[in-house]
Amino acid sequence: MAPFPKKITDDPYGAVILIRRLVMEQGVTYWRRYLLALVLMGVSAGATAGSAWVLGQVINQAYVDKNVRGIVIWSLVITVLFAIKGASTYGGTVILSKISNAILANNQRALFAKLMNESVGFFSERHSSEFLARLTAGAKSITDVLNSLINAVGRDLLLLISLAVVMVMQDPFMSMLGLLVTPPAMLVLRKLVKRIKGLAYTQFTGTADILETMQESLQGIRTVKAFTLEQTMRERIDASIAAVERNANKMARVSNRSNPLMEMLGGFAVAGGLLYGGYSVVALAATPGQFFSFLSAFLLATEPAKRLARLNIELNSNLVGARMLLEVVDSPASELSDDDKPSLKLSDARIELRDVSFAYRANEPVLNRMSFVAEPGKVTALVGPSGGGKSTVLALLLRFYEVTQGDILIDSQSISAVSRRSLRQQTAYVGQDVYLFRDTIRENIAFGKEGATEAEIIEAAKAACAHEFIMSFPLGYDTPVGEHGTQLSGGQRQRVAVARALLKNAPIILLDEATAALDSESEKQVQEAIEHLCQNRTTIVIAHRLHTIMHADAILVVEGGEIVERGRHEDLLRRGGRYASFFRLQHRETGPLTLTPISATA
């Protein structure tokens, strides 16, 4: 049985469906402004056509009637028409620009809002430069599509109709000659559209590749310099740029391939008009003004005619970018809003993992029926080899991912049954790779609490052992931290992050190797700040440097997604198991372990 023919409605991002959607969803909102712009375009078109007609009257007054007064009057009329055309064109252009700016801003907001509703896993599978390309090129493409449509109707079509009226008024037969060039032009342009779609998509992805290489090279400039990768990165971006350049040249050839045809066909039409018009003046007693008026209207009509002929090419080129943006906006959010769920109500902040299993990819488990309790107001440490699943525990506690099996409870409430917002609002997180926004130290600390006062910010900085180094800067709390906080040392960044967490004043603290990348002096200062942060709060800390968690109330050794040992520091050393092995390896001990009683923190 033969398959059913494909319909234009089968593809939700097909040209016809997509254009209709853009018009109905985004263009109709501004229909009053668009209508005003169309009126102004109509006035401009009428003024242009009127000037072509008046030109014939001037010619007749000069060469037929020999009337100087008539020449002056009609010349003044042309001046007025051009003034009207200029004012209406200006007004229409400004209105369209304002509409375009509003639509561009709305689409950029929509895309960013959609990205904020995606899960961490969504971004781990994509490069951030892809979204930068979609945010800029995609949003602009939507405005370009709508502008192309309104200009085609208001500027080009109305102008062409107005000029056609003038041509028909002057000579209907010559007007028919101009229509002869339309069928062959449409036939050629139709074949170019499909080619343009593929080239436009390749251009978009190529531009994203350039952004990706540029972003990675600049963000990793220290690594690039340290490993002398300058030439490698140059070669990589040169290859991407060369590919985009080749594609752009190909697109230029294809998209402009219609121009020679249009010019040649236009030339035949003009030549035919000149021959017939000249013959009419010489042999048929037509007035020279009639001939010049027709010729002016015809020449003025060639540009809007060419733009209308190329409309399909421009639309399909811009629709690729529009599709790139709308595909993300339309896709189901990977982290659906659950603000309708009840808020997390804390009394003791007791955390319990109950037979939790999790896998990032099918058949590759990271956690295997893990169970433990983090007692209220105490410190629970997770230690063990890399890849054991420690950081995954924190990611699940923050609901960056959902558990595959089992449950996580806080004060007997399943975190999957409460809103993410309420969970995260009552949790403070400090990781090894601290992220600081490109702003001042004050603003980066203030992100911990909306509407924080200056006194609260300073108090948090003092508790985080950060106030002293902050005040050593000439600008103090107004000191810019640079992109990713690169103008601060590692220890300073960590203490700013701890101050941000302190300001949040959350009852649950999650620390992911917060001192792993620091030197001994910075580690001591950060460790002191962390002790302030953890006081009387339920804390889960991941550490590779075991001496930093010797004070913990409970130490869990995580290996292969399971807890293989648990207890306090002294007890685990006495057992001589995995923890003792890790501890001996770090301290390079070859003899018996010496136990030093360490009192647990509250």
C-alpha positions as CSV (number, residue, x, y, z in Angstrom):
1,M,0.0,0.0,0.0
2,A,1.4,3.4,-1.0
3,P,2.2,5.8,1.9
4,F,-0.1,8.8,2.3
5,P,1.4,12.0,0.9
6,K,3.0,14.2,3.4
7,K,1.0,17.1,4.5
8,I,2.3,20.6,5.4
9,T,0.8,20.1,8.8
10,D,2.9,17.0,9.5
11,D,5.9,19.1,10.5
12,P,5.1,21.5,13.4
13,Y,8.1,23.5,12.3
14,G,7.3,23.5,8.6
15,A,7.4,26.9,6.9
16,V,3.7,27.4,6.6
17,I,2.8,26.2,10.1
18,L,5.7,28.1,11.7
19,I,4.8,31.4,9.9
20,R,1.2,31.1,11.0
21,R,2.3,30.4,14.5
22,L,4.6,33.4,14.6
23,V,1.9,35.7,13.2
24,M,-0.8,34.5,15.6
25,E,1.3,34.1,18.8
26,Q,3.6,37.1,18.5
27,G,2.5,39.4,15.7
28,V,-1.2,39.7,16.5
29,T,-0.3,41.1,20.0
30,Y,1.0,44.2,18.3
31,W,-1.7,44.4,15.6
32,R,-2.6,48.0,16.3
33,R,1.0,49.1,15.8
34,Y,1.3,47.0,12.7
35,L,-1.8,48.5,11.3
36,L,-0.4,52.0,11.9
37,A,2.8,51.0,10.2
38,L,0.9,49.6,7.2
39,V,-1.0,52.8,6.9
40,L,2.2,54.8,6.9
41,M,3.7,52.4,4.3
42,G,0.6,52.8,2.2
43,V,1.1,56.6,2.4
44,S,4.7,56.2,1.3
45,A,3.7,53.9,-1.5
46,G,1.1,56.3,-2.7
47,A,3.5,59.2,-2.6
48,T,6.1,57.2,-4.6
49,A,3.5,56.3,-7.2
50,G,2.2,59.8,-7.3
51,S,5.7,61.2,-7.9
52,A,6.0,58.9,-10.9
53,W,2.7,60.2,-12.3
54,V,3.5,63.8,-11.6
55,L,6.8,63.4,-13.5
56,G,4.8,62.8,-16.6
57,Q,2.9,66.0,-16.0
58,V,6.2,68.0,-15.7
59,I,7.5,66.6,-18.9
60,N,4.3,67.5,-20.7
61,Q,4.3,71.0,-19.3
62,A,7.9,71.5,-20.4
63,Y,7.9,69.8,-23.9
64,V,4.3,69.9,-25.0
65,D,2.6,72.9,-23.4
66,K,5.7,75.0,-22.8
67,N,4.1,76.2,-19.6
68,V,6.6,77.5,-17.0
69,R,3.9,78.1,-14.3
70,G,2.7,74.5,-14.7
71,I,6.3,73.2,-14.4
72,V,6.7,75.2,-11.1
73,I,3.4,73.9,-9.7
74,W,4.0,70.3,-10.5
75,S,7.6,70.5,-9.2
76,L,6.3,71.8,-5.9
77,V,3.9,68.9,-5.8
78,I,6.8,66.5,-6.3
79,T,8.6,68.2,-3.4
80,V,5.6,67.7,-1.1
81,L,5.2,64.1,-2.2
82,F,8.8,63.3,-1.4
83,A,8.4,65.1,2.0
84,I,5.3,62.9,2.8
85,K,7.2,59.8,1.6
86,G,10.1,60.6,3.9
87,A,8.0,61.3,7.0
88,S,5.8,58.2,6.5
89,T,8.8,56.0,5.9
90,Y,10.5,57.3,9.0
91,G,7.3,56.7,11.1
92,G,6.8,53.2,9.8
93,T,10.4,52.2,10.3
94,V,10.5,53.5,13.9
95,I,7.2,51.6,14.7
96,L,8.5,48.4,13.2
97,S,11.8,48.7,15.1
98,K,10.0,49.2,18.4
99,I,7.8,46.1,17.7
100,S,10.9,44.1,16.7
101,N,12.7,45.1,19.9
102,A,9.7,44.1,22.0
103,I,9.4,40.7,20.3
104,L,13.1,40.1,20.5
105,A,13.2,40.9,24.2
106,N,10.1,38.7,24.9
107,N,11.6,35.7,23.1
108,Q,14.9,36.1,24.9
109,R,13.1,36.3,28.2
110,A,11.0,33.2,27.2
111,L,14.1,31.2,26.3
112,F,16.0,32.1,29.5
113,A,12.9,31.4,31.6
114,K,12.6,28.0,29.9
115,L,16.3,27.2,30.6
116,M,15.8,28.1,34.3
117,N,13.2,25.4,34.4
118,E,15.5,22.7,33.1
119,S,17.3,20.2,35.3
120,V,21.1,19.9,35.8
121,G,21.1,16.8,33.7
122,F,19.6,18.8,30.7
123,F,22.7,21.1,30.7
124,S,25.2,18.3,31.2
125,E,24.3,16.9,27.7
126,R,24.7,20.3,25.9
127,H,27.2,23.0,25.5
128,S,26.3,26.5,26.8
129,S,27.3,28.1,23.6
130,E,24.4,26.4,21.9
131,F,22.0,28.4,24.0
132,L,23.9,31.6,23.4
133,A,23.4,31.1,19.7
134,R,19.7,30.3,20.1
135,L,19.2,33.3,22.4
136,T,20.8,35.7,19.9
137,A,20.3,34.4,16.4
138,G,17.1,32.6,17.1
139,A,15.3,35.5,18.8
140,K,16.4,37.9,16.0
141,S,15.3,35.5,13.3
142,I,11.7,35.6,14.6
143,T,11.6,39.4,14.4
144,D,13.2,39.2,10.9
145,V,10.4,36.8,9.8
146,L,7.7,39.1,11.0
147,N,9.4,42.2,9.6
148,S,9.8,40.5,6.2
149,L,6.1,39.7,6.1
150,I,4.9,43.2,7.1
151,N,7.4,44.8,4.7
152,A,6.4,42.5,1.9
153,V,2.7,43.5,2.4
154,G,3.0,47.1,3.5
155,R,6.1,48.3,1.6
156,D,6.6,46.2,-1.4
157,L,3.2,44.9,-2.3
158,L,1.4,48.2,-1.8
159,L,4.2,50.1,-3.6
160,L,4.0,47.6,-6.5
161,I,0.2,47.9,-6.7
162,S,0.4,51.7,-6.6
163,L,3.0,51.8,-9.4
164,A,1.1,49.2,-11.4
165,V,-2.0,51.5,-11.3
166,V,0.1,54.3,-12.7
167,M,1.5,52.1,-15.4
168,V,-1.9,50.8,-16.4
169,M,-3.3,54.4,-16.4
170,Q,-0.5,55.5,-18.8
171,D,-0.4,52.4,-21.1
172,P,-2.2,49.1,-20.4
173,F,-0.4,47.2,-23.1
174,M,3.1,48.2,-21.9
175,S,2.0,47.1,-18.4
176,M,1.3,43.6,-19.7
177,L,4.9,43.4,-20.9
178,G,6.2,43.7,-17.3
179,L,4.1,40.6,-16.3
180,L,5.8,38.4,-18.8
181,V,8.9,38.2,-16.6
182,T,7.1,36.7,-13.6
183,P,6.6,33.0,-14.4
184,P,10.2,32.2,-15.2
185,A,11.4,34.1,-12.2
186,M,9.1,32.2,-9.8
187,L,10.2,28.8,-11.3
188,V,13.8,29.5,-10.6
189,L,13.3,30.9,-7.1
190,R,11.2,27.9,-6.1
191,K,14.2,25.6,-6.7
192,L,16.5,27.7,-4.5
193,V,14.3,27.6,-1.4
194,K,15.1,24.0,-0.4
195,R,18.8,24.6,-0.8
196,I,18.7,27.7,1.4
197,K,17.1,25.8,4.3
198,G,20.0,23.3,4.5
199,L,22.6,26.0,4.2
200,A,20.9,28.2,6.9
201,Y,20.9,25.3,9.3
202,T,24.6,24.5,8.7
203,Q,25.4,28.2,9.2
204,F,23.6,28.2,12.5
205,T,25.4,25.1,13.9
206,G,28.7,26.4,12.5
207,T,28.3,29.7,14.4
208,A,27.5,27.7,17.6
209,D,30.8,25.8,17.1
210,I,32.7,29.1,16.9
211,L,31.1,30.3,20.1
212,E,31.9,27.0,21.8
213,T,35.6,27.1,21.0
214,M,35.8,30.8,21.9
215,Q,34.1,30.3,25.2
216,E,36.1,27.3,26.2
217,S,39.4,28.9,25.2
218,L,38.7,32.1,27.2
219,Q,37.3,30.3,30.3
220,G,40.1,27.8,30.2
221,I,42.8,30.4,29.3
222,R,45.0,29.3,32.2
223,T,45.0,25.7,31.0
224,V,45.5,26.9,27.4
225,K,48.6,28.8,28.5
226,A,49.9,26.2,30.8
227,F,49.8,23.4,28.3
228,T,50.8,25.7,25.3
229,L,47.6,25.0,23.6
230,E,47.4,28.3,21.8
231,Q,48.1,26.9,18.4
232,T,45.8,23.9,18.9
233,M,42.9,26.2,19.8
234,R,43.7,28.5,16.9
235,E,43.6,25.5,14.6
236,R,40.3,24.4,16.1
237,I,38.6,27.8,15.7
238,D,40.2,28.4,12.3
239,A,38.6,25.1,11.1
240,S,35.2,26.2,12.5
241,I,35.5,29.7,11.0
242,A,36.6,28.4,7.7
243,A,33.6,26.0,7.5
244,V,31.2,28.9,8.3
245,E,33.0,31.1,5.8
246,R,32.6,28.4,3.1
247,N,29.0,27.9,3.9
248,A,28.4,31.7,4.0
249,N,29.9,32.0,0.6
250,K,27.8,29.1,-0.7
251,M,24.7,30.7,0.8
252,A,25.6,34.1,-0.8
253,R,25.9,32.3,-4.2
254,V,22.6,30.5,-3.9
255,S,20.6,33.2,-2.3
256,N,21.7,35.8,-4.9
257,R,21.5,33.5,-7.8
258,S,18.1,35.0,-8.7
259,N,19.6,38.5,-9.1
260,P,21.2,37.9,-12.6
261,L,18.0,36.3,-13.8
262,M,15.8,39.1,-12.4
263,E,18.1,41.8,-13.9
264,M,18.2,40.1,-17.3
265,L,14.4,39.6,-17.4
266,G,14.0,43.2,-16.2
267,G,16.3,44.3,-18.9
268,F,14.1,42.6,-21.6
269,A,11.0,44.2,-20.1
270,V,12.6,47.7,-20.0
271,A,13.9,47.3,-23.5
272,G,10.5,46.2,-24.7
273,G,8.9,49.1,-22.9
274,L,11.4,51.6,-24.4
275,L,10.8,50.2,-27.9
276,Y,7.0,50.3,-27.6
277,G,7.0,53.6,-25.8
278,G,9.2,55.3,-28.3
279,Y,7.2,53.9,-31.1
280,S,4.0,55.2,-29.4
281,V,5.4,58.7,-29.1
282,V,6.7,58.8,-32.7
283,A,4.0,57.0,-34.6
284,L,0.9,56.9,-32.4
285,A,1.0,60.5,-31.1
286,A,1.4,59.6,-27.5
287,T,2.7,62.3,-25.2
288,P,6.3,62.2,-24.0
289,G,4.9,62.7,-20.4
290,Q,2.9,59.5,-20.7
291,F,6.0,57.6,-21.8
292,F,8.3,59.0,-19.1
293,S,5.6,58.5,-16.4
294,F,5.2,54.9,-17.3
295,L,9.0,54.3,-17.5
296,S,9.5,55.9,-14.1
297,A,6.8,53.8,-12.5
298,F,8.2,50.7,-14.2
299,L,11.8,51.4,-13.0
300,L,10.6,52.2,-9.5
301,A,8.6,48.9,-9.5
302,T,11.7,46.7,-10.2
303,E,13.1,46.9,-6.6
304,P,9.9,45.9,-4.7
305,A,9.3,43.2,-7.4
306,K,12.7,41.7,-6.7
307,R,12.2,41.9,-3.0
308,L,8.9,40.1,-3.3
309,A,10.5,37.5,-5.5
310,R,13.2,36.9,-2.9
311,L,10.7,36.8,0.0
312,N,10.4,33.0,0.1
313,I,14.2,32.7,0.3
314,E,14.5,35.2,3.1
315,L,11.7,33.6,5.1
316,N,13.0,30.1,4.9
317,S,16.5,31.3,5.9
318,N,15.2,33.1,8.9
319,L,12.7,30.3,9.8
320,V,15.7,28.0,10.6
321,G,16.8,30.4,13.4
322,A,13.3,30.7,14.6
323,R,12.9,27.0,14.8
324,M,16.2,26.7,16.8
325,L,14.7,28.9,19.5
326,L,11.2,27.5,19.5
327,E,12.4,23.9,19.7
328,V,13.9,24.6,23.1
329,V,10.9,26.8,24.3
330,D,8.5,24.1,23.2
331,S,10.3,21.1,24.6
332,P,8.8,19.7,27.9
333,A,10.7,21.1,30.9
334,S,13.0,18.5,32.4
335,E,12.4,20.1,35.9
336,L,8.7,20.9,36.0
337,S,7.5,23.5,38.4
338,D,6.2,21.9,41.6
339,D,5.3,25.0,43.6
340,D,1.8,23.6,44.0
341,K,3.3,20.9,46.3
342,P,3.4,21.6,50.1
343,S,6.5,23.3,51.4
344,L,9.1,21.5,53.4
345,K,8.4,22.0,57.2
346,L,11.5,21.6,59.3
347,S,11.6,20.9,63.0
348,D,14.9,19.1,63.6
349,A,16.3,18.8,60.0
350,R,16.9,15.0,60.3
351,I,17.9,13.6,56.9
352,E,17.4,10.0,56.0
353,L,18.3,8.1,52.9
354,R,16.2,4.9,52.7
355,D,17.4,2.3,50.2
356,V,18.3,4.9,47.6
357,S,19.4,3.7,44.2
358,F,20.3,6.0,41.3
359,A,21.8,5.8,37.8
360,Y,22.7,8.6,35.4
361,R,22.5,6.1,32.5
362,A,20.5,2.9,32.2
363,N,22.3,-0.2,33.5
364,E,25.1,1.9,35.1
365,P,24.1,2.3,38.7
366,V,25.9,5.0,40.8
367,L,24.1,4.4,44.1
368,N,22.9,0.9,45.2
369,R,20.3,0.8,47.9
370,M,22.1,3.3,50.1
371,S,20.7,4.0,53.5
372,F,21.9,6.3,56.3
373,V,20.7,9.0,58.7
374,A,22.3,12.4,59.2
375,E,21.3,13.4,62.7
376,P,19.9,16.8,63.4
377,G,22.5,19.5,64.3
378,K,25.4,17.1,63.7
379,V,28.1,16.6,61.0
380,T,27.9,13.5,58.8
381,A,31.0,13.0,56.6
382,L,31.1,11.0,53.3
383,V,34.6,9.7,52.4
384,G,35.9,7.3,49.9
385,P,37.5,6.9,46.4
386,S,36.4,9.2,43.6
387,G,33.5,7.9,41.6
388,G,31.9,6.2,44.6
389,G,28.7,8.3,44.5
390,K,29.4,10.9,47.2
391,S,28.6,14.0,45.2
392,T,25.6,12.2,43.7
393,V,24.1,12.0,47.2
394,L,24.3,15.8,47.5
395,A,22.8,16.2,44.0
396,L,19.9,14.0,45.0
397,L,19.4,15.9,48.3
398,L,19.1,19.1,46.3
399,R,16.8,17.3,43.8
400,F,19.1,18.1,40.8
401,Y,18.1,14.6,39.9
402,E,15.3,12.3,41.1
403,V,16.1,9.0,42.8
404,T,15.6,5.9,40.7
405,Q,14.5,3.8,43.7
406,G,14.0,4.3,47.4
407,D,13.3,7.6,49.1
408,I,15.0,10.6,50.8
409,L,13.3,12.0,53.9
410,I,13.8,15.2,55.9
411,D,11.9,15.2,59.2
412,S,9.9,12.2,57.9
413,Q,8.8,14.2,54.8
414,S,9.7,12.7,51.4
415,I,11.6,15.4,49.5
416,S,9.9,14.3,46.3
417,A,6.5,15.2,47.9
418,V,7.5,18.8,48.7
419,S,8.4,21.7,46.4
420,R,11.9,22.1,45.2
421,R,11.9,25.7,46.1
422,S,11.1,25.1,49.7
423,L,13.8,22.4,49.9
424,R,16.5,24.4,48.3
425,Q,15.6,27.5,50.3
426,Q,16.4,25.6,53.5
427,T,19.6,24.2,52.2
428,A,23.0,25.9,51.8
429,Y,25.6,24.4,49.4
430,V,29.3,25.1,49.1
431,G,31.3,23.1,46.6
432,Q,34.9,22.7,45.6
433,D,34.4,24.7,42.4
434,V,32.9,27.9,43.8
435,Y,30.9,29.9,41.3
436,L,31.0,33.7,41.8
437,F,29.0,36.0,39.5
438,R,30.8,38.8,37.6
439,D,29.8,41.4,40.2
440,T,31.2,42.9,43.4
441,I,32.0,40.9,46.6
442,R,29.0,42.5,48.3
443,E,26.6,41.3,45.6
444,N,28.0,37.8,45.6
445,I,27.5,37.5,49.3
446,A,24.1,39.1,49.1
447,F,22.9,36.4,46.7
448,G,22.5,34.3,49.8
449,K,19.5,36.3,51.1
450,E,17.2,38.5,49.1
451,G,17.1,42.0,50.6
452,A,20.1,41.5,52.9
453,T,21.2,44.6,54.7
454,E,24.8,45.9,54.8
455,A,25.1,44.9,58.4
456,E,24.0,41.3,57.6
457,I,26.5,41.0,54.8
458,I,29.4,42.3,56.9
459,E,28.4,40.0,59.8
460,A,28.3,37.0,57.4
461,A,31.7,38.0,56.0
462,K,33.2,38.2,59.5
463,A,31.9,34.8,60.5
464,A,33.4,33.4,57.3
465,C,36.8,34.9,58.1
466,A,36.5,37.1,54.9
467,H,36.0,40.6,56.3
468,E,39.7,41.2,56.9
469,F,40.9,40.4,53.4
470,I,37.9,42.2,51.9
471,M,38.7,45.4,53.7
472,S,42.3,45.1,52.5
473,F,41.1,45.9,49.0
474,P,40.9,49.6,48.1
475,L,37.2,49.2,47.2
476,G,36.4,46.9,50.0
477,Y,33.0,45.2,49.5
478,D,32.6,47.0,46.2
479,T,35.6,45.1,44.8
480,P,34.8,43.4,41.5
481,V,35.5,39.6,41.5
482,G,35.9,39.2,37.8
483,E,34.5,36.4,35.6
484,H,34.1,33.3,37.8
485,G,35.8,35.2,40.6
486,T,39.2,35.0,38.9
487,Q,40.4,38.2,40.6
488,L,40.3,36.5,44.0
489,S,42.4,33.6,45.2
490,G,41.0,30.2,45.8
491,G,40.8,30.6,49.5
492,Q,39.1,34.0,49.2
493,R,36.5,32.6,46.8
494,Q,35.7,29.8,49.2
495,R,35.3,32.2,52.1
496,V,33.0,34.5,50.0
497,A,31.0,31.3,49.2
498,V,30.8,30.4,52.9
499,A,29.7,33.9,53.7
500,R,27.0,33.6,51.1
501,A,25.9,30.3,52.8
502,L,26.0,31.9,56.2
503,L,23.8,34.8,55.1
504,K,21.3,32.3,53.8
505,N,21.1,30.9,57.4
506,A,19.8,27.5,56.2
507,P,19.3,24.7,58.7
508,I,20.9,22.1,56.3
509,I,24.4,22.5,55.0
510,L,25.9,20.5,52.2
511,L,29.7,20.8,51.6
512,D,31.4,19.1,48.7
513,E,35.1,19.1,49.2
514,A,35.1,22.7,50.0
515,T,38.8,22.8,51.0
516,A,40.2,20.2,48.6
517,A,41.9,22.7,46.2
518,L,43.4,25.0,48.9
519,D,46.9,25.4,50.4
520,S,47.3,24.7,54.1
521,E,47.0,28.3,55.2
522,S,43.9,29.0,53.1
523,E,42.5,25.6,54.2
524,K,42.8,26.5,57.8
525,Q,41.0,29.8,57.3
526,V,38.2,28.2,55.3
527,Q,37.9,25.4,57.8
528,E,37.4,27.9,60.5
529,A,34.7,29.6,58.5
530,I,33.1,26.3,57.8
531,E,33.0,25.5,61.5
532,H,31.0,28.7,62.0
533,L,28.7,27.7,59.2
534,C,28.0,24.2,60.6
535,Q,27.3,25.1,64.2
536,N,23.9,23.7,65.2
537,R,23.0,22.8,61.7
538,T,22.5,19.4,60.0
539,T,25.6,19.1,57.9
540,I,26.7,16.5,55.3
541,V,30.2,17.0,54.1
542,I,32.3,15.3,51.4
543,A,36.0,15.3,52.0
544,H,39.1,13.7,50.5
545,R,41.4,15.2,53.1
546,L,40.4,13.1,56.1
547,H,42.0,15.3,58.7
548,T,39.3,17.9,57.9
549,I,36.5,15.6,59.0
550,M,38.1,13.9,62.0
551,H,35.7,15.9,64.2
552,A,32.6,14.6,62.4
553,D,29.8,12.9,64.5
554,A,29.5,10.2,61.9
555,I,31.8,9.1,59.0
556,L,30.5,7.0,56.2
557,V,32.9,5.3,53.8
558,V,31.2,5.2,50.3
559,E,32.6,2.8,47.7
560,G,30.9,1.6,44.6
561,G,27.6,3.3,45.4
562,E,27.4,1.6,48.8
563,I,28.3,2.4,52.4
564,V,31.0,-0.1,53.3
565,E,31.9,1.4,56.7
566,R,30.4,3.8,59.2
567,G,31.3,5.1,62.6
568,R,33.4,7.8,64.3
569,H,37.0,8.6,63.5
570,E,38.5,6.7,66.4
571,D,36.3,3.7,65.9
572,L,37.1,3.4,62.3
573,L,40.8,3.6,62.9
574,R,40.6,0.8,65.5
575,R,38.8,-1.4,63.0
576,G,41.6,-1.2,60.5
577,G,39.3,-1.3,57.5
578,R,39.0,0.9,54.4
579,Y,38.9,4.2,56.4
580,A,42.1,3.3,58.3
581,S,43.7,2.4,55.0
582,F,42.8,5.8,53.5
583,F,43.9,7.6,56.6
584,R,47.3,5.7,56.7
585,L,47.8,6.4,52.9
586,Q,47.3,10.1,53.3
587,H,49.5,10.4,56.4
588,R,52.1,7.9,55.0
589,E,52.1,5.9,58.2
590,T,53.9,2.6,58.1
591,G,53.5,1.7,61.8
592,P,50.5,1.2,64.1
593,L,48.0,4.0,64.1
594,T,48.1,6.3,67.1
595,L,44.6,7.3,68.3
596,T,44.0,10.8,69.5
597,P,40.5,11.4,71.0
598,I,38.7,14.0,69.1
599,S,35.5,15.5,70.6
600,A,32.6,15.8,68.2
601,T,31.2,19.2,67.4
602,A,27.6,20.0,68.2
